[in-house]
Amino acid sequence: MSEQTTFDLIIIGAGPGGYVAAIRARQLGMRVALIEKRATPGGVCLNEGCIPSKALLDSSELFSLARDKFAVHGIRVDPPQLDLAAMMLRKEDVVAKLADGVTYLLKKNAVELFQGTAVLKGVNSTGKHEVAVQLVSAGPTLLAAPRVILATGSQPTPLPGIPCDGQLVVTAREALSFDRVPDHLIIAGGGYIGLELGSVWRRLGALVTVIEMLPQLLPNMDRQAADALYRSLRKQGIQFKLGTRITGVQQRGATATVQFDSGTGAEEIGCDKLLVAVGRQPVTAGLRLEDLTVRLDERGRVIVDGAYQSSQPGIFAIGDLISGPMLAHKASEEGVACVEQMAGQRAGVEYEYIPGVCYTWPEAATVGKTEEQLKEAGTPYLSGRFNFSALGRARCMDETEGFVKILAHAENDRVLGVHIVGPRASDLIAEAAAIMSFEGTARDIALICHAHPTLSEALREAALDVHKEAIHV
């Protein structure tokens, strides 16, 4: 092993939490080592999650528009033909360019990047944490720093007794790179990942069936919003079996028979691909956390304090390794807050204002409390709602599905939650998050002059409707 190299901070994992933390730490004057086992930075999000899935969602949406909606706009074209290979090449090009961009940012900020696998070795005689790195190209090396951030992310949770073979039973990674459109894609899990990938392949011509163990989709989303999205996806041809548990899979050549139970007895259905998207779990194997007495919770997540420090002084964790929603932007915010606190700055993450987005079409976006949560907590609230069908811009776009729903405190009018199902909900939710972060009220939104005609007018109308003052209802 080569001679030890000392840093101010070592970060393990170059995903959206790790690489952002590394750049911010360099801005604060720290010498930083960033360790990543992949050939490119960006983690699951950039390489096999957020970015490639959105690239395919956009491509498949354009394909479905050309096939199903161009004629309504007076555009006559021959039925479009799918070139799946070209679509996949575009997706890979998007990922490659963004990965190159992250690599450039790391170099620009003088972050020292090590490609290899890291193992925590404990504290040396100088009080620094040692990390052994098996480099891909140059063998082993030893790094040391007073602080280490774990940002190794998460991996798909398997179905018990049903191993993924990457061909018939697949994860999102493989479902982003099919070389042909499946005849019948069965998706285990009705969460964000399953619904997004189901939308991609349904638009491209696959029969898609979603099997969800719970009686509803997206259990953490406001019920009105989740139910509206469920109805829309059913209209698009996605089939659902809710309250249903997969009990087994039998492979028959290039196809499989999926066995399930919906409470009325054993049933089965055939498919040529089974996508397992029942959740994700932290990646901690191989780090040797047990040797350092780093405490984990019952779900395998690292237990941290308000500064993101684990039970082992000097070992920190962020992102999917700790509690909270497994979202790229949450990991990035934690990475920044973690290193800023190391530098003595006041920093934190406003977890109650972290937005979540399901990138189906229509999109669904949410921030803050749901109506169900407010009822359970006994919080007095008022609700305002405005449908996109009454909005001029949405009519011009021929995108009239969905609504904006605003929940405000009944006594002080402070916005407690905003839930959007409709066109560009992923962009519209930013205004809601900003208002809530500044403790704004429904009347604050209503007093903002929104340009006409725009989709954002739906937010203003919903805010007006909280006090039953909406103009266009």
C-alpha positions as CSV (number, residue, x, y, z in Angstrom):
1,M,0.0,0.0,0.0
2,S,1.3,3.4,-0.9
3,E,2.2,6.1,1.6
4,Q,-0.7,7.7,3.4
5,T,-2.1,11.0,2.0
6,T,-3.8,13.4,4.5
7,F,-6.8,15.5,3.8
8,D,-9.1,17.7,5.7
9,L,-12.2,15.7,4.6
10,I,-12.7,12.4,2.8
11,I,-16.1,11.8,1.1
12,I,-17.1,8.3,0.0
13,G,-19.5,8.4,-2.9
14,A,-19.7,10.9,-5.7
15,G,-23.5,11.1,-6.1
16,P,-25.6,14.3,-5.7
17,G,-24.8,14.3,-2.0
18,G,-21.1,13.5,-2.2
19,Y,-19.9,15.6,-5.1
20,V,-21.9,18.7,-4.0
21,A,-20.5,18.4,-0.5
22,A,-17.0,18.1,-2.0
23,I,-17.3,21.2,-4.1
24,R,-18.8,23.2,-1.1
25,A,-16.0,22.0,1.2
26,R,-13.4,23.2,-1.3
27,Q,-15.1,26.6,-1.5
28,L,-14.7,26.7,2.3
29,G,-11.0,26.0,2.0
30,M,-10.8,22.3,2.8
31,R,-8.6,19.8,1.1
32,V,-11.0,17.1,-0.1
33,A,-10.7,13.5,-1.3
34,L,-13.7,12.2,-3.1
35,I,-13.9,8.4,-3.6
36,E,-16.1,6.9,-6.2
37,K,-16.2,3.3,-7.4
38,R,-18.0,4.1,-10.7
39,A,-16.1,5.3,-13.8
40,T,-18.1,8.5,-13.7
41,P,-19.4,10.7,-10.9
42,G,-23.0,11.5,-10.3
43,G,-24.1,8.3,-8.5
44,V,-27.3,6.4,-9.2
45,C,-29.2,9.7,-9.9
46,L,-27.1,10.8,-12.9
47,N,-26.1,7.4,-14.2
48,E,-29.1,5.1,-13.8
49,G,-31.9,7.0,-12.1
50,C,-33.1,10.6,-12.2
51,I,-31.4,11.8,-15.4
52,P,-31.7,8.8,-17.8
53,S,-35.3,8.2,-16.7
54,K,-36.3,11.8,-17.4
55,A,-34.5,11.7,-20.7
56,L,-36.7,8.6,-21.7
57,L,-39.8,10.2,-20.2
58,D,-39.3,13.3,-22.4
59,S,-38.6,11.2,-25.5
60,S,-41.5,8.9,-25.0
61,E,-43.8,11.8,-24.3
62,L,-42.8,13.4,-27.6
63,F,-43.5,10.1,-29.3
64,S,-46.9,9.8,-27.8
65,L,-47.7,13.4,-28.6
66,A,-46.8,12.8,-32.3
67,R,-48.9,9.7,-32.3
68,D,-52.0,10.8,-30.3
69,K,-52.2,14.6,-30.2
70,F,-50.5,16.3,-33.2
71,A,-53.7,16.0,-35.3
72,V,-55.7,18.0,-32.7
73,H,-53.3,20.8,-33.3
74,G,-53.7,20.6,-37.0
75,I,-50.5,18.8,-37.6
76,R,-50.9,16.0,-40.1
77,V,-48.0,13.4,-40.0
78,D,-47.7,9.8,-40.9
79,P,-47.9,7.5,-37.9
80,P,-44.6,8.0,-36.1
81,Q,-42.1,5.1,-36.1
82,L,-40.1,4.3,-33.0
83,D,-36.4,4.1,-33.3
84,L,-35.6,2.7,-29.8
85,A,-31.9,2.5,-30.4
86,A,-31.7,6.1,-31.3
87,M,-33.8,7.0,-28.3
88,M,-31.4,5.1,-26.0
89,L,-28.4,6.8,-27.6
90,R,-29.9,10.2,-26.9
91,K,-30.4,9.1,-23.3
92,E,-26.8,8.0,-23.0
93,D,-25.6,11.2,-24.5
94,V,-27.5,13.3,-22.0
95,V,-26.0,11.2,-19.1
96,A,-22.5,11.4,-20.6
97,K,-22.6,15.2,-21.0
98,L,-23.8,15.8,-17.5
99,A,-21.3,13.4,-16.1
100,D,-18.5,15.3,-18.0
101,G,-19.9,18.4,-16.5
102,V,-19.7,17.1,-13.0
103,T,-16.1,15.9,-13.7
104,Y,-15.2,19.4,-14.9
105,L,-16.7,21.0,-11.8
106,L,-14.6,18.7,-9.5
107,K,-11.4,19.6,-11.4
108,K,-12.3,23.3,-11.5
109,N,-12.7,23.2,-7.7
110,A,-9.5,21.1,-7.2
111,V,-11.4,18.2,-5.6
112,E,-9.1,15.1,-5.7
113,L,-11.1,12.2,-7.2
114,F,-10.1,8.6,-6.5
115,Q,-11.8,5.9,-8.5
116,G,-12.0,2.8,-6.4
117,T,-13.6,1.0,-3.5
118,A,-13.3,2.4,0.0
119,V,-13.0,0.7,3.4
120,L,-13.0,2.4,6.8
121,K,-9.9,1.4,8.8
122,G,-10.5,3.2,12.0
123,V,-8.6,6.0,13.8
124,N,-4.8,6.2,13.6
125,S,-2.3,7.4,16.2
126,T,-2.7,11.0,15.1
127,G,-6.5,10.9,15.7
128,K,-7.4,10.8,12.0
129,H,-9.7,8.4,10.3
130,E,-8.0,6.1,7.8
131,V,-9.6,5.0,4.6
132,A,-8.1,2.3,2.4
133,V,-8.9,2.7,-1.3
134,Q,-8.5,-0.1,-3.8
135,L,-8.0,2.0,-6.9
136,V,-9.2,0.7,-10.2
137,S,-6.0,1.6,-12.1
138,A,-3.2,1.8,-9.5
139,G,-3.8,-0.7,-6.7
140,P,-4.3,0.2,-3.0
141,T,-3.7,3.5,-1.4
142,L,-4.3,4.9,2.1
143,L,-6.0,8.2,2.9
144,A,-6.5,9.9,6.2
145,A,-8.6,12.8,7.5
146,P,-10.1,14.0,10.7
147,R,-13.6,13.8,9.1
148,V,-15.2,11.3,6.7
149,I,-18.6,11.8,5.0
150,L,-20.4,8.6,3.9
151,A,-22.5,9.3,0.8
152,T,-22.8,5.9,-0.8
153,G,-26.5,6.1,-1.6
154,S,-29.0,3.3,-2.0
155,Q,-29.8,0.3,-4.1
156,P,-33.1,-1.5,-5.1
157,T,-34.8,-3.5,-2.4
158,P,-35.4,-7.1,-3.8
159,L,-38.6,-9.0,-3.6
160,P,-38.1,-11.8,-1.0
161,G,-37.3,-15.1,-2.7
162,I,-37.3,-13.5,-6.2
163,P,-33.8,-12.7,-7.3
164,C,-33.2,-10.2,-10.1
165,D,-31.3,-11.8,-13.0
166,G,-31.1,-8.6,-15.1
167,Q,-32.9,-10.2,-18.0
168,L,-36.4,-11.4,-17.0
169,V,-36.6,-10.0,-13.4
170,V,-35.0,-6.5,-13.6
171,T,-34.4,-3.3,-11.6
172,A,-34.7,0.2,-12.8
173,R,-31.1,0.1,-14.2
174,E,-32.0,-2.6,-16.7
175,A,-35.5,-1.1,-17.4
176,L,-33.8,2.1,-18.6
177,S,-31.9,0.1,-21.3
178,F,-34.2,-2.4,-22.8
179,D,-33.3,-3.2,-26.4
180,R,-36.9,-3.7,-27.4
181,V,-40.3,-2.7,-26.1
182,P,-41.7,-5.4,-23.8
183,D,-44.9,-7.1,-24.9
184,H,-46.0,-7.1,-21.2
185,L,-44.2,-5.3,-18.5
186,I,-45.3,-6.1,-14.9
187,I,-44.1,-3.7,-12.3
188,A,-43.9,-4.7,-8.6
189,G,-44.5,-1.4,-6.7
190,G,-46.7,1.6,-7.3
191,G,-44.2,4.3,-6.2
192,Y,-42.5,7.0,-8.2
193,I,-39.9,4.8,-9.9
194,G,-42.5,2.2,-11.0
195,L,-45.0,4.7,-12.3
196,E,-42.4,6.7,-14.2
197,L,-40.9,3.7,-16.0
198,G,-44.3,2.2,-16.5
199,S,-45.3,5.5,-18.3
200,V,-42.2,5.3,-20.5
201,W,-42.9,1.8,-21.8
202,R,-46.7,2.2,-22.0
203,R,-46.2,5.2,-24.3
204,L,-43.9,3.2,-26.5
205,G,-46.4,0.4,-26.8
206,A,-46.0,-2.1,-24.0
207,L,-48.9,-3.5,-22.0
208,V,-48.1,-2.4,-18.5
209,T,-49.5,-3.9,-15.2
210,V,-48.6,-2.4,-11.8
211,I,-49.0,-4.7,-8.8
212,E,-49.0,-2.8,-5.5
213,M,-49.2,-4.4,-2.1
214,L,-51.0,-1.3,-0.5
215,P,-54.6,-0.4,-1.4
216,Q,-53.5,2.9,-3.0
217,L,-50.6,4.3,-5.0
218,L,-48.1,6.8,-3.5
219,P,-49.1,6.4,0.1
220,N,-47.3,9.5,1.3
221,M,-48.9,11.8,-1.3
222,D,-52.1,13.8,-0.6
223,R,-55.0,11.4,-1.4
224,Q,-56.8,13.7,-3.8
225,A,-53.6,14.2,-5.8
226,A,-52.7,10.5,-5.8
227,D,-56.2,9.4,-6.8
228,A,-56.2,12.0,-9.7
229,L,-52.9,10.6,-11.0
230,Y,-54.2,7.0,-10.6
231,R,-57.3,7.8,-12.7
232,S,-55.1,9.5,-15.4
233,L,-52.7,6.7,-15.7
234,R,-55.6,4.2,-16.0
235,K,-57.0,6.3,-18.9
236,Q,-53.5,6.0,-20.5
237,G,-53.9,2.2,-20.4
238,I,-51.8,1.2,-17.4
239,Q,-53.5,-1.6,-15.5
240,F,-53.3,-1.8,-11.7
241,K,-53.7,-4.5,-9.2
242,L,-53.9,-2.8,-5.8
243,G,-53.9,-4.5,-2.5
244,T,-52.1,-7.4,-4.2
245,R,-49.0,-9.3,-3.1
246,I,-46.6,-11.1,-5.5
247,T,-46.0,-14.6,-4.1
248,G,-43.7,-16.1,-6.7
249,V,-42.3,-16.1,-10.3
250,Q,-41.9,-19.1,-12.6
251,Q,-39.6,-18.6,-15.6
252,R,-40.7,-20.3,-18.8
253,G,-38.0,-19.6,-21.4
254,A,-38.0,-16.0,-22.3
255,T,-41.2,-15.3,-20.4
256,A,-42.4,-15.6,-16.8
257,T,-45.5,-16.3,-14.9
258,V,-46.0,-14.0,-12.0
259,Q,-48.1,-15.5,-9.1
260,F,-50.0,-13.1,-6.9
261,D,-52.7,-12.9,-4.2
262,S,-55.2,-10.0,-4.0
263,G,-57.0,-11.5,-1.1
264,T,-59.4,-13.7,-3.1
265,G,-57.0,-16.6,-3.7
266,A,-53.9,-17.4,-5.8
267,E,-53.8,-16.0,-9.3
268,E,-51.1,-15.7,-12.0
269,I,-50.3,-13.6,-15.1
270,G,-47.7,-13.9,-17.8
271,C,-45.1,-11.3,-18.8
272,D,-41.8,-11.0,-20.6
273,K,-40.3,-8.5,-18.1
274,L,-40.8,-8.0,-14.3
275,L,-39.6,-4.7,-13.0
276,V,-39.0,-4.8,-9.2
277,A,-39.5,-1.3,-7.8
278,V,-40.7,-1.9,-4.3
279,G,-38.3,0.6,-2.7
280,R,-34.6,1.2,-2.0
281,Q,-32.2,0.4,0.8
282,P,-29.0,2.1,2.0
283,V,-25.6,0.8,0.6
284,T,-23.3,0.2,3.6
285,A,-21.9,-3.2,2.8
286,G,-18.1,-3.3,2.7
287,L,-17.5,-0.1,4.6
288,R,-17.0,-2.0,7.8
289,L,-19.2,0.2,9.9
290,E,-19.7,-2.5,12.4
291,D,-16.0,-2.4,13.3
292,L,-16.3,1.3,14.1
293,T,-19.5,0.8,16.2
294,V,-21.4,3.1,13.8
295,R,-25.1,2.7,14.9
296,L,-27.8,1.8,12.3
297,D,-31.5,1.9,12.7
298,E,-33.9,-1.0,12.0
299,R,-33.9,-0.2,8.3
300,G,-30.1,-0.2,8.0
301,R,-29.8,3.6,7.9
302,V,-27.0,5.4,9.7
303,I,-28.2,7.2,12.8
304,V,-26.9,10.8,12.9
305,D,-27.3,13.9,15.0
306,G,-28.2,17.4,13.8
307,A,-24.7,17.9,12.4
308,Y,-25.0,14.6,10.4
309,Q,-22.4,13.0,12.7
310,S,-22.8,9.3,13.4
311,S,-22.2,7.5,16.8
312,Q,-18.5,7.4,15.8
313,P,-17.0,10.9,16.2
314,G,-15.6,12.1,12.9
315,I,-17.8,9.8,10.7
316,F,-20.7,11.6,9.1
317,A,-23.5,10.4,6.8
318,I,-25.9,12.1,4.3
319,G,-28.5,11.3,1.6
320,D,-30.0,7.9,1.2
321,L,-27.9,6.5,4.1
322,I,-29.9,8.4,6.7
323,S,-33.6,8.9,7.5
324,G,-35.9,10.9,5.3
325,P,-37.0,10.8,1.6
326,M,-34.5,9.2,-0.8
327,L,-34.3,12.2,-3.1
328,A,-31.2,13.6,-4.9
329,H,-32.0,17.2,-3.9
330,K,-32.3,16.2,-0.3
331,A,-28.9,14.6,-0.4
332,S,-27.4,17.7,-2.0
333,E,-28.9,20.0,0.7
334,E,-27.5,17.7,3.4
335,G,-24.1,17.7,1.9
336,V,-23.9,21.5,1.9
337,A,-25.3,21.8,5.4
338,C,-22.9,19.1,6.7
339,V,-19.7,20.8,5.5
340,E,-20.9,24.3,6.3
341,Q,-21.4,23.1,9.9
342,M,-17.9,21.6,9.9
343,A,-16.7,25.1,8.9
344,G,-18.5,26.7,11.8
345,Q,-21.3,28.1,9.9
346,R,-25.0,28.0,10.9
347,A,-26.6,25.7,8.4
348,G,-29.4,23.2,8.1
349,V,-32.0,21.7,5.9
350,E,-35.7,22.7,6.0
351,Y,-37.0,19.1,5.7
352,E,-40.7,20.2,5.8
353,Y,-40.2,22.1,2.6
354,I,-38.5,19.5,0.5
355,P,-40.6,19.0,-2.6
356,G,-41.3,15.6,-4.2
357,V,-42.2,15.0,-7.9
358,C,-43.5,12.1,-9.8
359,Y,-42.5,12.7,-13.4
360,T,-45.5,10.9,-15.1
361,W,-47.7,12.9,-17.4
362,P,-49.6,14.7,-15.9
363,E,-46.8,15.3,-13.4
364,A,-47.6,15.2,-9.7
365,A,-45.6,17.5,-7.3
366,T,-46.0,18.1,-3.6
367,V,-44.5,20.0,-0.7
368,G,-45.5,20.3,2.9
369,K,-48.3,18.6,4.7
370,T,-51.1,16.5,3.1
371,E,-54.7,17.0,4.1
372,E,-54.7,13.6,5.8
373,Q,-51.7,14.6,7.9
374,L,-53.4,17.8,9.0
375,K,-56.6,16.0,9.9
376,E,-54.6,13.4,11.9
377,A,-52.7,16.1,13.8
378,G,-55.9,18.1,14.5
379,T,-54.6,21.2,12.7
380,P,-57.3,23.6,11.7
381,Y,-56.9,24.3,8.0
382,L,-58.6,25.7,4.9
383,S,-58.3,24.3,1.4
384,G,-58.3,26.0,-1.9
385,R,-58.3,24.3,-5.3
386,F,-58.2,25.3,-9.0
387,N,-58.5,23.0,-11.9
388,F,-56.2,23.4,-15.0
389,S,-59.3,22.9,-17.2
390,A,-60.3,26.5,-16.3
391,L,-56.9,28.0,-17.2
392,G,-56.3,29.7,-20.5
393,R,-52.7,28.6,-20.9
394,A,-53.6,25.0,-20.1
395,R,-56.3,25.1,-22.7
396,C,-53.9,26.4,-25.3
397,M,-51.5,23.6,-24.6
398,D,-54.4,21.0,-24.6
399,E,-53.2,20.0,-21.2
400,T,-56.2,20.4,-18.9
401,E,-55.9,17.4,-16.6
402,G,-55.3,18.0,-12.9
403,F,-55.4,20.8,-10.4
404,V,-53.5,22.9,-7.8
405,K,-54.5,22.4,-4.2
406,I,-53.4,24.7,-1.4
407,L,-53.8,24.0,2.3
408,A,-53.5,26.9,4.7
409,H,-53.8,27.3,8.5
410,A,-57.3,28.4,9.4
411,E,-56.1,30.9,12.0
412,N,-53.0,32.5,10.5
413,D,-53.3,31.6,6.8
414,R,-49.8,30.3,6.6
415,V,-49.4,27.8,3.7
416,L,-49.0,24.3,5.1
417,G,-49.0,22.2,2.0
418,V,-49.3,22.5,-1.8
419,H,-50.2,19.6,-4.1
420,I,-50.2,19.8,-7.9
421,V,-51.3,17.3,-10.5
422,G,-51.0,18.7,-14.0
423,P,-48.7,20.1,-16.7
424,R,-45.2,21.1,-15.5
425,A,-46.1,20.5,-11.9
426,S,-42.4,19.9,-11.3
427,D,-41.6,23.5,-12.1
428,L,-44.7,25.1,-10.5
429,I,-43.9,23.5,-7.1
430,A,-40.8,25.7,-6.7
431,E,-43.0,28.8,-6.1
432,A,-44.9,26.9,-3.4
433,A,-41.7,25.8,-1.7
434,A,-40.3,29.3,-1.8
435,I,-43.4,30.8,-0.2
436,M,-43.5,28.2,2.5
437,S,-39.8,28.6,3.3
438,F,-40.5,32.3,4.0
439,E,-43.5,31.4,6.1
440,G,-45.8,32.9,3.5
441,T,-49.6,32.8,3.5
442,A,-52.2,32.0,1.0
443,R,-52.9,35.7,0.7
444,D,-49.3,36.3,-0.1
445,I,-49.6,34.1,-3.1
446,A,-52.8,35.8,-4.1
447,L,-51.2,39.2,-4.0
448,I,-48.4,38.2,-6.3
449,C,-49.1,39.3,-9.9
450,H,-48.7,36.2,-12.1
451,A,-48.2,36.7,-15.8
452,H,-51.1,35.8,-18.1
453,P,-51.5,33.4,-19.7
454,T,-49.3,31.0,-17.7
455,L,-49.7,27.8,-15.8
456,S,-48.6,29.6,-12.6
457,E,-51.9,31.4,-12.5
458,A,-53.4,28.2,-11.2
459,L,-51.4,28.7,-8.0
460,R,-52.9,32.2,-7.5
461,E,-56.4,31.1,-8.2
462,A,-56.0,28.2,-5.7
463,A,-54.7,30.6,-3.1
464,L,-57.7,32.9,-3.7
465,D,-60.0,29.9,-3.4
466,V,-58.7,29.2,0.1
467,H,-60.9,32.2,1.2
468,K,-63.4,31.5,-1.6
469,E,-62.3,34.6,-3.6
470,A,-61.2,32.8,-6.8
471,I,-62.1,34.8,-10.0
472,H,-62.2,32.0,-12.5
473,V,-64.1,29.3,-10.6
